[in-house]
Amino acid sequence: MKYDKKEPETMDADPMRLLVSAILAFTVMLFINGFVGSMGGFPAFVAFTLVFFRIRTRAGMENGGMQQELSDRQITGRLLWKYAVGYLVLWGILRIAFLISRVTGWGNINGASAVEYVRQMWNTSLLEKWAYFFAGMIMFAFVLSMFPLAVIREKVRWIRYALVDGAVFALVCLGINGVCRLKFEQKSSGRATCLIDHLLLCGRMRTWQEITCLLAMVVFILVIGAFVFSYASRQYAVKNIDGIPASAGEEESRRHRMIRKIVTVGCSIAAAAIVVVIVLLMPKDTAGDYTKVAEFLTEDTRMGPMEYGDAVYVPVNEEADLEKNGIAQGYLAERGERCDSRFYQLAIANLLYTDPTGKTNLVQTAGTDGGTYAPVALVETDKAWETDDVFLLWDEDWALESAYSHEPTGYVACPADLIQGLRMQFPDVTYRTADFSEYDAYFTLRGYQEMEQALEEDPVDGDWVGCILVKDNKFYFGSYENQITGICLQQLRKVLGGNAK
């Protein structure tokens, strides 16, 4: 019988093996970053390069005692175990090192202390923890599925497996994204570009749903592990130690070889096309293009003032179309809120827009807390409240209190003479952001044409009158320089249910 001892083209030379490991690791990192999310990066690249190079070197060793004592399936099982555990350990160590770098001089771009950073991580929502854990399992399943590439020596088969495996996992991520899109608004879907984004926008699930998803992922990983073990075992047994095909004594017909080549080329082209099409159809990720440029000065994110550009702005009842025609400057955050988390950039994303022409001083926000704002100095000059007949004093937490009722609550009516007395006592109020850094209580004063305007329409549609700060049982009108005293204090305490002292 005639033997064909020509070896198929392989990639087992040491320099080529190292180069292939680095190129493949870079591709895996890009795939994880693009389809899964922030589970890749430098830790994934380094961990995969080192582990893949080590395992492929081990798989290609000749004259090893292990090859003589153990079967191909036992050898493959040991290699798979070292591959999976090695990647998880290295990736975990590098991720921890990356997190430590965030609180050191060269990595701490926010200037936060170690305690502050750990507190910020600990205070992340359960939804964020769940989303990242689930995405981490998908990432590990994908890395696990790449194990056969460490034992496949034939170039054509190696490339075909890599392309098909990438296409399959791209479709898996796309399918999970599609399921998540069923649970959140279509408006938010444009900001989601990867699996983690969709999981964050999907929102909290019921306990039984979370358990079901986790069990499904465990089963999925086990299925992937069983498949790669079976496939890699067969591929490891294809060659003997001398590199001669085990089936070298069997001649394939020319037609059979042609069919195999056609199938190989067709599968490779289809897999590559699937990945390319999915990548091209992905929305552009613009969430990370912005930083925090404005911040609410109180816990009231509907009627309270906010700081932008070292100036105080207050909500006004004016129409603006800056979201469509303006320029996004950055995020408007709640008091003390961070905007660098992926959850904020996707689910909240209060972008602040300004007029590029400079014709108006108004700014507009779009997101969970949308509204139009004007510099408080300009509002003080307009004095639109003088035409109002109804004045309401709103608690700082009125929006939260109103969430449990059919009508707005958390307010109390004020007599017109109290408002007039305050404005006569303090005709010109200078608002400073420093005055809002510490206070015991905060109230917003807004005026309305009639009570129905506040109760049946949006309470924010009223006119800004001013605000009251309480500190150390003393009341101030807009600034700590304006302490309320005399008759105005008595009327105010009566409105709030207290007695003047």
C-alpha positions in Angstrom: 0.0 0.0 0.0 1.3 3.4 -0.9 1.8 5.9 1.9 1.7 9.7 1.3 4.1 11.0 4.0 3.7 14.6 3.0 2.8 16.6 6.1 0.0 19.1 6.0 1.0 22.7 6.6 1.3 23.3 10.3 2.0 26.2 12.6 4.2 24.4 15.2 7.5 26.3 14.8 8.2 28.2 18.0 8.3 31.7 16.5 5.2 31.1 14.4 3.4 29.6 17.5 4.1 32.7 19.6 3.0 35.0 16.7 -0.2 33.0 16.2 -0.9 33.1 19.9 -0.6 36.9 20.1 -2.6 37.5 16.9 -5.4 35.1 18.1 -5.4 36.7 21.6 -5.7 40.1 20.0 -8.6 38.9 17.9 -10.3 37.3 20.9 -9.9 40.5 22.9 -11.5 42.6 20.1 -14.3 40.0 19.8 -15.0 40.1 23.6 -14.9 43.9 23.7 -17.2 44.2 20.7 -19.8 41.5 21.3 -19.7 40.9 25.0 -18.5 44.2 26.5 -15.9 45.2 29.0 -14.8 41.7 29.9 -11.9 41.8 27.5 -9.1 44.4 27.3 -5.6 43.9 28.4 -6.3 41.1 31.0 -8.0 39.0 28.3 -5.2 39.6 25.8 -2.3 38.7 28.1 -4.1 35.8 29.8 -5.1 34.2 26.5 -1.7 34.7 24.9 0.2 33.1 27.7 -2.2 30.2 28.2 -2.8 29.4 24.5 1.0 29.5 23.8 1.7 27.2 26.7 -1.1 24.7 25.9 -0.2 24.6 22.2 3.4 24.1 23.0 2.5 21.2 25.4 0.2 19.7 22.8 3.0 19.8 20.2 5.7 18.3 22.4 7.4 15.2 21.0 8.8 12.2 22.9 6.9 13.2 26.1 6.4 10.6 28.7 2.7 11.6 29.0 2.1 10.7 25.4 3.4 7.1 26.1 1.4 6.5 29.3 -1.9 8.2 28.7 -4.5 7.9 25.9 -5.3 10.8 23.6 -8.5 11.5 25.5 -6.7 11.7 28.8 -4.1 14.0 27.4 -6.7 16.2 25.9 -8.7 16.3 29.1 -5.6 17.4 31.1 -4.8 20.1 28.5 -8.4 21.3 28.5 -8.4 21.5 32.3 -5.1 23.5 32.4 -6.3 25.7 29.6 -9.6 26.6 31.3 -8.2 27.0 34.9 -5.1 28.8 33.7 -7.1 31.4 31.7 -9.5 32.0 34.6 -6.7 32.4 37.2 -4.5 34.7 35.0 -7.5 36.7 33.9 -8.7 37.1 37.5 -5.2 38.2 38.7 -4.8 40.7 35.9 -8.3 42.1 36.5 -7.5 42.5 40.2 -4.2 44.2 39.3 -6.2 46.5 36.9 -8.6 47.4 39.7 -5.7 48.1 42.1 -4.2 50.4 39.5 -7.4 52.5 39.6 -6.5 53.6 43.1 -2.8 54.2 42.4 -1.1 57.2 41.1 -0.8 56.0 37.5 -4.3 54.6 37.1 -6.4 56.8 39.4 -7.6 59.3 36.8 -10.5 60.5 39.1 -8.3 61.2 42.1 -10.5 59.1 44.4 -9.0 57.4 47.5 -8.9 53.7 47.9 -11.7 53.7 50.4 -13.9 55.9 48.1 -13.2 53.6 45.1 -14.0 50.4 47.0 -17.2 52.0 48.4 -18.2 53.0 44.8 -17.7 49.5 43.6 -19.6 48.0 46.6 -22.5 50.4 46.1 -23.1 49.4 42.5 -26.6 48.1 41.9 -27.5 44.5 42.0 -28.5 44.8 38.4 -25.0 45.8 37.4 -23.4 43.0 39.4 -25.8 40.5 37.7 -25.1 41.8 34.2 -21.4 41.7 34.6 -21.5 38.2 36.1 -23.7 36.9 33.3 -21.4 38.5 30.6 -18.4 37.0 32.3 -19.9 33.5 31.9 -20.5 34.2 28.2 -16.9 35.4 27.9 -15.6 32.2 29.5 -17.7 30.1 27.3 -16.3 31.8 24.2 -12.7 31.4 25.4 -13.4 27.7 26.3 -14.7 27.1 22.8 -11.4 28.3 21.3 -9.5 25.4 23.0 -9.5 23.1 19.9 -7.3 25.7 18.2 -4.5 24.7 20.6 -4.4 21.1 19.2 -5.4 21.5 15.5 -2.3 21.5 13.4 -3.6 21.8 9.9 -3.9 25.4 8.8 -7.1 25.1 6.7 -9.0 23.2 9.5 -7.6 25.7 12.1 -8.8 28.8 10.2 -12.2 27.2 9.4 -12.8 26.3 13.1 -11.8 29.8 14.2 -14.2 31.5 11.8 -17.1 29.2 12.4 -16.7 29.5 16.2 -16.6 33.3 16.1 -19.7 33.4 13.9 -21.6 31.0 16.2 -20.8 33.1 19.3 -21.6 36.3 17.5 -25.1 34.9 16.7 -25.4 33.8 20.4 -24.7 37.3 21.6 -27.1 38.7 19.0 -29.8 36.3 20.1 -29.5 37.3 23.8 -29.5 41.0 22.8 -32.7 40.4 20.9 -34.4 38.9 23.9 -33.3 41.8 26.1 -34.6 44.3 23.6 -38.1 42.9 24.2 -37.9 44.3 27.8 -36.8 47.9 27.3 -37.9 50.9 25.2 -36.8 51.1 21.6 -35.5 54.6 22.2 -32.8 53.2 24.6 -31.8 50.5 22.2 -29.7 52.9 20.1 -27.3 53.3 22.9 -26.7 49.5 23.4 -23.8 48.2 21.4 -22.9 44.9 23.2 -24.2 42.2 25.4 -23.5 44.0 28.7 -25.3 47.1 27.4 -28.4 45.1 26.7 -28.3 43.3 30.0 -28.1 46.6 31.9 -31.0 48.1 29.9 -33.0 44.9 30.4 -33.6 45.7 34.0 -34.1 43.5 37.0 -35.7 40.1 36.6 -37.7 38.0 39.0 -35.7 35.6 41.1 -36.9 32.5 39.3 -35.9 34.1 36.0 -32.4 34.9 37.2 -32.0 31.4 38.5 -33.2 30.0 35.2 -30.8 32.1 33.3 -27.9 31.1 35.5 -28.7 27.4 35.2 -29.1 27.8 31.4 -25.6 29.4 31.3 -24.1 26.6 33.4 -25.6 24.0 31.0 -24.4 26.0 28.0 -20.8 26.1 29.4 -21.0 22.3 30.1 -22.2 21.6 26.6 -19.4 23.8 25.1 -16.9 22.0 27.3 -18.2 18.5 26.2 -18.1 19.5 22.6 -14.6 21.0 22.6 -13.3 18.0 24.6 -14.7 15.6 22.1 -13.7 17.5 19.0 -10.2 18.3 20.4 -9.7 14.6 21.3 -10.3 13.6 17.7 -8.1 16.3 16.3 -5.3 15.4 18.8 -5.4 11.8 17.5 -5.3 12.8 13.8 -1.5 12.8 13.9 1.1 10.6 15.5 4.2 11.9 17.0 6.1 12.0 13.7 3.5 14.2 12.1 2.2 11.6 9.6 -1.6 11.5 9.3 -3.0 8.5 11.0 -5.1 7.7 7.9 -2.1 8.1 5.6 -2.7 4.6 4.2 -6.2 5.4 2.9 -6.3 7.3 -0.4 -9.1 9.8 -0.8 -10.6 10.2 -4.2 -10.1 13.5 -6.1 -13.8 14.1 -6.0 -13.9 13.6 -2.2 -11.1 16.1 -1.7 -12.7 18.6 -3.9 -16.0 18.4 -2.0 -14.1 18.9 1.3 -12.4 22.0 -0.1 -15.6 23.4 -1.3 -17.3 22.8 2.0 -14.4 24.3 3.9 -14.2 27.4 1.8 -18.0 27.8 1.9 -18.1 27.5 5.7 -15.3 29.9 6.1 -16.8 32.6 3.8 -20.2 32.2 5.5 -18.8 32.5 9.0 -16.7 35.5 8.1 -19.6 37.2 6.3 -21.8 36.7 9.4 -19.3 38.4 11.7 -18.7 41.2 9.3 -22.4 41.9 8.7 -23.1 41.9 12.5 -20.2 44.3 13.1 -21.3 46.7 10.4 -24.9 46.7 11.7 -23.8 47.5 15.2 -24.8 51.1 16.4 -21.9 53.4 17.1 -20.9 53.5 20.7 -21.2 57.2 21.7 -22.0 56.7 25.4 -18.4 57.1 26.5 -17.9 60.3 24.5 -19.2 62.5 27.3 -18.3 63.3 30.9 -20.1 65.1 33.7 -20.4 68.8 33.1 -23.4 69.7 35.3 -24.8 68.5 38.7 -28.0 69.0 40.6 -27.4 71.0 43.8 -30.2 69.2 45.7 -31.9 65.9 45.8 -34.8 67.4 43.8 -34.1 66.6 40.2 -37.3 68.1 38.9 -37.6 71.5 40.5 -34.3 72.0 42.2 -31.4 74.1 40.9 -28.4 72.7 39.1 -24.8 73.9 38.5 -23.4 74.3 35.0 -20.3 76.3 34.2 -20.0 77.7 37.7 -23.5 79.2 37.4 -26.8 78.2 39.0 -29.6 77.2 36.6 -33.2 76.6 37.5 -36.0 74.8 35.6 -38.3 77.1 33.5 -41.5 76.7 31.7 -40.2 77.4 28.2 -40.1 75.4 25.0 -36.7 74.5 23.5 -35.6 72.2 20.8 -31.9 72.0 21.7 -32.0 68.2 21.9 -32.4 68.2 18.1 -30.6 71.4 17.1 -28.2 72.0 20.0 -24.9 70.5 20.9 -24.5 67.9 23.7 -21.9 69.2 26.2 -21.9 66.3 28.6 -23.9 64.6 31.4 -26.1 66.3 34.1 -25.7 64.1 37.2 -27.6 63.9 40.4 -26.0 65.2 43.5 -22.9 63.3 44.2 -23.6 60.9 41.3 -20.9 59.3 39.1 -21.3 59.3 35.4 -18.5 57.0 34.4 -20.4 53.8 35.0 -21.8 52.0 31.9 -25.1 51.7 33.7 -25.5 55.5 33.9 -24.4 56.1 30.3 -27.0 53.6 29.0 -30.0 53.7 31.4 -29.9 57.3 32.6 -27.7 59.4 30.3 -29.0 62.9 31.2 -27.3 64.8 28.4 -27.1 68.6 28.6 -27.6 70.5 25.3 -26.7 74.1 24.6 -27.5 76.5 21.8 -24.5 76.6 19.3 -25.6 80.0 18.0 -25.6 81.6 21.4 -29.0 83.2 20.7 -30.4 81.8 24.0 -29.0 81.2 27.4 -31.3 78.2 27.9 -30.0 74.7 28.3 -31.9 71.5 27.8 -31.5 68.0 29.2 -32.6 64.8 27.7 -32.7 61.5 29.5 -34.5 60.3 32.6 -34.6 63.9 34.0 -35.4 65.9 30.9 -36.2 69.7 31.1 -35.3 73.2 30.2 -33.2 75.4 32.4 -32.2 79.1 32.5 -29.6 81.0 34.5 -31.2 81.9 37.8 -29.9 85.5 37.5 -32.0 85.8 34.3 -35.1 84.3 35.9 -34.7 86.7 38.9 -34.8 89.6 36.4 -37.9 88.4 34.6 -40.0 88.0 37.7 -42.6 85.9 35.9 -44.1 84.9 39.3 -45.7 88.3 39.8 -48.6 87.4 37.5 -49.3 84.2 39.5 -52.1 83.7 42.0 -51.2 80.3 43.6 -47.9 79.6 45.3 -46.7 76.2 46.5 -43.8 75.2 48.7 -42.4 71.9 47.6 -40.5 69.4 49.7 -37.1 68.2 48.4 -38.5 64.7 48.1 -41.9 65.6 46.6 -41.2 63.5 43.4 -40.6 60.4 45.4 -43.6 61.0 47.6 -45.8 61.6 44.5 -44.8 58.3 43.0 -47.1 56.5 45.3 -50.2 58.7 44.7 -52.4 59.6 41.7 -51.7 63.4 42.2 -48.6 65.4 43.1 -48.0 65.5 46.8 -45.2 66.8 49.1 -46.3 70.4 48.9 -48.0 73.1 51.0 -49.9 76.2 49.8 -48.3 79.6 50.8 -50.3 82.9 51.1 -49.5 85.5 48.6 -48.5 88.0 51.2 -45.7 85.7 52.4 -44.3 85.6 48.9 -44.5 89.3 48.6 -43.0 89.8 52.0 -40.0 87.6 51.1 -39.4 89.3 47.8 -39.7 92.8 49.5 -37.2 91.7 52.2 -34.9 90.2 49.6 -35.4 91.9 46.3 -32.1 90.8 44.9 -30.9 87.3 45.6 -27.4 86.1 44.6 -27.3 82.3 44.4 -24.0 80.6 45.1 -23.3 76.9 44.6 -21.4 76.7 47.9 -24.6 77.5 49.9 -26.1 74.2 48.7 -23.2 72.0 49.8 -24.6 71.6 53.4 -28.1 72.1 54.5 -30.6 70.4 56.8 -33.7 70.9 54.6 -34.5 72.4 51.2 -37.8 73.7 49.7 -38.7 75.1 46.3 -41.2 77.9 45.9 -43.1 78.0 42.5 -46.0 80.1 41.4 -49.0 79.0 39.2 -51.9 80.7 37.5 -54.3 78.3 39.2 -54.1 75.1 41.4 -55.1 72.9 38.5 -51.9 73.9 36.7 -49.9 72.2 39.4 -52.1 69.2 40.2 -53.5 68.3 36.8 -50.5 69.3 34.6 -46.8 69.1 35.3 -45.9 70.9 38.6 -42.6 72.0 36.9 -44.6 74.1 34.5 -44.9 76.8 37.2 -42.7 79.9 37.6 -39.6 80.0 39.8 -40.1 82.2 42.9 -37.1 81.1 44.9 -36.0 78.4 47.4 -35.6 78.1 51.1 -32.6 76.6 52.8 -32.8 75.4 56.4 -29.7 75.0 58.5 -29.4 74.8 62.3 -33.1 75.6 62.7 -32.6 78.9 60.8 -34.4 79.7 57.5 -32.7 81.4 54.5 -34.1 82.6 51.2 -31.9 81.4 48.4 -28.6 82.2 50.2 -27.1 82.1 53.7 -26.8 85.8 53.5 -30.6 86.1 53.5 -31.9 84.9 56.8 -35.6 85.0 57.1 -36.8 86.9 60.2 -39.7 88.8 61.7 -43.2 88.4 60.2 -42.0 86.4 57.2 -40.5 83.8 59.6 -43.7 83.6 61.6 -45.8 83.1 58.5 -43.3 80.5 57.1 -43.3 78.5 60.3 -47.1 78.6 60.3 -47.2 77.3 56.8 -44.7 74.5 57.7 -46.6 73.7 60.9 -44.2 75.2 63.4 -44.1 78.2 65.8 -41.8 81.1 65.5 -39.3 81.6 68.4 
